[in-house]
Amino acid sequence: MMNAKNKTQSAFVRLKKQMTYQSMVWIGLGFTLVFAYLPMFGIVAAFEKYTFRKGFFGSEWVGLDNFARFFHDPDLARIIGNTISMGLLNLLICFPLPILFAILLNEIRNGPFKRIVQTASSFPNFISWVIVSVLLITLLSPDSGIVNRLLVNFGLVDKPILFLGWPEYYWWIAILSNAWKGTGWTAIIYLAAITGIDRSIYEASELDGANRFQKAWYITVPSIMPTIGIMLVLTIGGLLGVGFDQALLLGNTINEPKSNVLQYYIYQKGLITGDFSYATAMGLVVSVISLGLMLFANFVSKKTKDVGVM
Amino acid sequence: MAANNRRENKKSVFDLLNYFYMLIILLLTVYPFYYCLVLAFNEGTDALRGGIYLWPRKFVLDNFSFILGNDLLLTAAKNSLLRTLFGTTLSVALNALVAYGLSKQFLAGRKFYLLLFAVTMYISGGLIPSYIIMGKLGLIDSFLIYILPGAFNFFYTLLLMAYYQAIPDSLVESAEMDGAGNYYIFYKIILPLSLPVIATVALFAGVEQWNNYLDTMIYTKSSSLETLQSIMRKLINEADIYNKMQEEMSKHGVTSSFQAAVSPFTIRVATMIVTTLPIMFLYPFLQRYFVKGIMIGAIKG
């Protein structure tokens, strides 16, 4: 009896004692509820004929009508095609490139040179897509850009190419600019993993006569597999988001057939056309599929390599 | 001996190729910026003729004096600075406070809180619902849209939490003995102790603030809320922003002197250079803090 009373009392005292700690967390909780959970509630607009005037509670409930509209949208198939194509190109090019770059950079023995390359190549990760776009437009300009000048001077083309006005080139410009921006920084993550590998494994393999390529393939790559796995899961989770910034900044009416991607289409439909419900429905499907892709990749990665993000 | 020699030889061929490859990477990263820098110092109409690669052909400072004397751009620069300053400060203070609370293992409901926060890393309302909610909250076309919605970021909280968990309890306990409150302890003891990780989070948040152009584009209308990034986006996509800038200049009666010396083309690269410079100067010195952040993130992840 005495004991139980003491216990509840001490639990109360404990809670009272940690009230200040609790209040610290609650401040963050407030921000999260307002800016993350309230918008999640806003997803109900996908099941309504939402208008600003009537709001979430007054707008007409239409069930899955907005989702049924996907099948009558003449642009959607093409835009899904662009999104998946660019997502896969990104997976094939921008995902392996940093691994290769990190292994090669690790072979550079000259410390200062290595640091300079590392600093310079990782820098583009910290500038905005707007700046990347200005660089691209300037370099690729048909009148004055250095790329066209070099192509013409070396006789590779007869007249300057209007790079951003040719839908055929657009995917490559979008994906290669992604690679240019992200490779160096992602390589730093791999380099850090490589630095953590036990030196004695390399020394033992040297005694067995392994050369540098064998060491890279049989020791380095398997050792950084956990990092590779995590990056792969994240890349697959972001597959449907590839190309949004580029479409927003480099897209124009001429390259639109190839540049428009789901995220950009959602932006167009929602904020330019004002079709809130349709855009929300599309956004919901894209997030659910993205999450599903990531969970699937995570599941496979955990099953096969025992690494994952969750 | 011969075999050994051959291997030595093969090594050096590989090394040579590897150094060459790294030099190409270096060139591909650095030259685009240098190219724009050169153009920004060249006369506007002359730059359009092309053929300028290493050095300005007609050296002028007009592109920079045009943008540095332009009220539209000065407002934008001020907004960029203010949002970076206030946004970063709030973000660091908020995430540090939450992280400190969560670092206490005995905290009642700790697991539940962590789950609530973690969900937001993988699920979000999306563009349109966010837009509607920000509208309801009255944040559309307000400076607060730059500061409030992004202030709490669970990734930052995780970075800070990992650090706080490593601080020995005895430090806090002795302060508690002296009768100090938890907020006081946090401010006087914990914050100064965690400066390295605070710097890391501040840098991530700062770069995020400085680079953001989307929120200006989506949530604001008035030109008094433009930032350097949003002006630059308009210089890419919208022709009339340059005319607006010229109007702004003609109010002060200075357009005529700039007529030949500047063009939309060189103004764009000059603005780009001005916007990139702060990060360019700081990054080499602060790179290790970014790397540290990603390392803690990778271990936690």
HADDOCK unambig.tbl for C-alpha pairs under 7 A between the chains (distance, minus, plus):
assign (segid A and resid 18 and name CA) (segid B and resid 107 and name CA) 6.94 0.50 0.50
assign (segid A and resid 20 and name CA) (segid B and resid 182 and name CA) 6.41 0.50 0.50
assign (segid A and resid 21 and name CA) (segid B and resid 101 and name CA) 4.68 0.50 0.50
assign (segid A and resid 22 and name CA) (segid B and resid 101 and name CA) 6.52 0.50 0.50
assign (segid A and resid 24 and name CA) (segid B and resid 97 and name CA) 5.64 0.50 0.50
assign (segid A and resid 24 and name CA) (segid B and resid 98 and name CA) 5.25 0.50 0.50
assign (segid A and resid 24 and name CA) (segid B and resid 101 and name CA) 5.57 0.50 0.50
assign (segid A and resid 25 and name CA) (segid B and resid 98 and name CA) 4.60 0.50 0.50
assign (segid A and resid 25 and name CA) (segid B and resid 101 and name CA) 5.64 0.50 0.50
assign (segid A and resid 25 and name CA) (segid B and resid 102 and name CA) 6.71 0.50 0.50
assign (segid A and resid 28 and name CA) (segid B and resid 94 and name CA) 6.75 0.50 0.50
assign (segid A and resid 28 and name CA) (segid B and resid 98 and name CA) 5.90 0.50 0.50
assign (segid A and resid 28 and name CA) (segid B and resid 152 and name CA) 6.57 0.50 0.50
assign (segid A and resid 31 and name CA) (segid B and resid 152 and name CA) 6.49 0.50 0.50
assign (segid A and resid 35 and name CA) (segid B and resid 149 and name CA) 5.54 0.50 0.50
assign (segid A and resid 36 and name CA) (segid B and resid 120 and name CA) 6.43 0.50 0.50
assign (segid A and resid 36 and name CA) (segid B and resid 124 and name CA) 6.35 0.50 0.50
assign (segid A and resid 36 and name CA) (segid B and resid 125 and name CA) 6.95 0.50 0.50
assign (segid A and resid 39 and name CA) (segid B and resid 125 and name CA) 4.57 0.50 0.50
assign (segid A and resid 39 and name CA) (segid B and resid 129 and name CA) 5.09 0.50 0.50
assign (segid A and resid 39 and name CA) (segid B and resid 130 and name CA) 4.86 0.50 0.50
assign (segid A and resid 39 and name CA) (segid B and resid 133 and name CA) 6.02 0.50 0.50
assign (segid A and resid 40 and name CA) (segid B and resid 124 and name CA) 6.03 0.50 0.50
assign (segid A and resid 40 and name CA) (segid B and resid 125 and name CA) 3.90 0.50 0.50
assign (segid A and resid 42 and name CA) (segid B and resid 125 and name CA) 6.73 0.50 0.50
assign (segid A and resid 42 and name CA) (segid B and resid 129 and name CA) 4.71 0.50 0.50
assign (segid A and resid 43 and name CA) (segid B and resid 125 and name CA) 6.23 0.50 0.50
assign (segid A and resid 43 and name CA) (segid B and resid 129 and name CA) 5.92 0.50 0.50
assign (segid A and resid 104 and name CA) (segid B and resid 18 and name CA) 6.86 0.50 0.50
assign (segid A and resid 117 and name CA) (segid B and resid 22 and name CA) 6.92 0.50 0.50
assign (segid A and resid 117 and name CA) (segid B and resid 26 and name CA) 5.98 0.50 0.50
assign (segid A and resid 119 and name CA) (segid B and resid 284 and name CA) 6.33 0.50 0.50
assign (segid A and resid 120 and name CA) (segid B and resid 26 and name CA) 6.65 0.50 0.50
assign (segid A and resid 120 and name CA) (segid B and resid 29 and name CA) 6.54 0.50 0.50
assign (segid A and resid 120 and name CA) (segid B and resid 30 and name CA) 6.96 0.50 0.50
assign (segid A and resid 121 and name CA) (segid B and resid 26 and name CA) 6.67 0.50 0.50
assign (segid A and resid 121 and name CA) (segid B and resid 29 and name CA) 5.96 0.50 0.50
assign (segid A and resid 126 and name CA) (segid B and resid 207 and name CA) 6.75 0.50 0.50
assign (segid A and resid 127 and name CA) (segid B and resid 211 and name CA) 6.55 0.50 0.50
assign (segid A and resid 128 and name CA) (segid B and resid 211 and name CA) 4.95 0.50 0.50
assign (segid A and resid 130 and name CA) (segid B and resid 229 and name CA) 6.61 0.50 0.50
assign (segid A and resid 130 and name CA) (segid B and resid 232 and name CA) 6.84 0.50 0.50
assign (segid A and resid 130 and name CA) (segid B and resid 233 and name CA) 5.93 0.50 0.50
assign (segid A and resid 131 and name CA) (segid B and resid 272 and name CA) 6.15 0.50 0.50
assign (segid A and resid 134 and name CA) (segid B and resid 269 and name CA) 6.98 0.50 0.50
assign (segid A and resid 135 and name CA) (segid B and resid 32 and name CA) 6.33 0.50 0.50
assign (segid A and resid 143 and name CA) (segid B and resid 48 and name CA) 6.77 0.50 0.50
assign (segid A and resid 143 and name CA) (segid B and resid 49 and name CA) 6.71 0.50 0.50
assign (segid A and resid 143 and name CA) (segid B and resid 50 and name CA) 6.55 0.50 0.50
assign (segid A and resid 144 and name CA) (segid B and resid 48 and name CA) 5.60 0.50 0.50
assign (segid A and resid 144 and name CA) (segid B and resid 49 and name CA) 5.67 0.50 0.50
assign (segid A and resid 144 and name CA) (segid B and resid 50 and name CA) 3.66 0.50 0.50
assign (segid A and resid 144 and name CA) (segid B and resid 51 and name CA) 6.65 0.50 0.50
assign (segid A and resid 145 and name CA) (segid B and resid 50 and name CA) 6.52 0.50 0.50
assign (segid A and resid 249 and name CA) (segid B and resid 237 and name CA) 6.99 0.50 0.50
assign (segid A and resid 270 and name CA) (segid B and resid 128 and name CA) 6.31 0.50 0.50
assign (segid A and resid 276 and name CA) (segid B and resid 128 and name CA) 6.46 0.50 0.50
assign (segid A and resid 279 and name CA) (segid B and resid 128 and name CA) 6.87 0.50 0.50
assign (segid A and resid 280 and name CA) (segid B and resid 128 and name CA) 5.78 0.50 0.50
assign (segid A and resid 280 and name CA) (segid B and resid 129 and name CA) 6.79 0.50 0.50
assign (segid A and resid 283 and name CA) (segid B and resid 126 and name CA) 6.17 0.50 0.50
assign (segid A and resid 309 and name CA) (segid B and resid 301 and name CA) 5.54 0.50 0.50
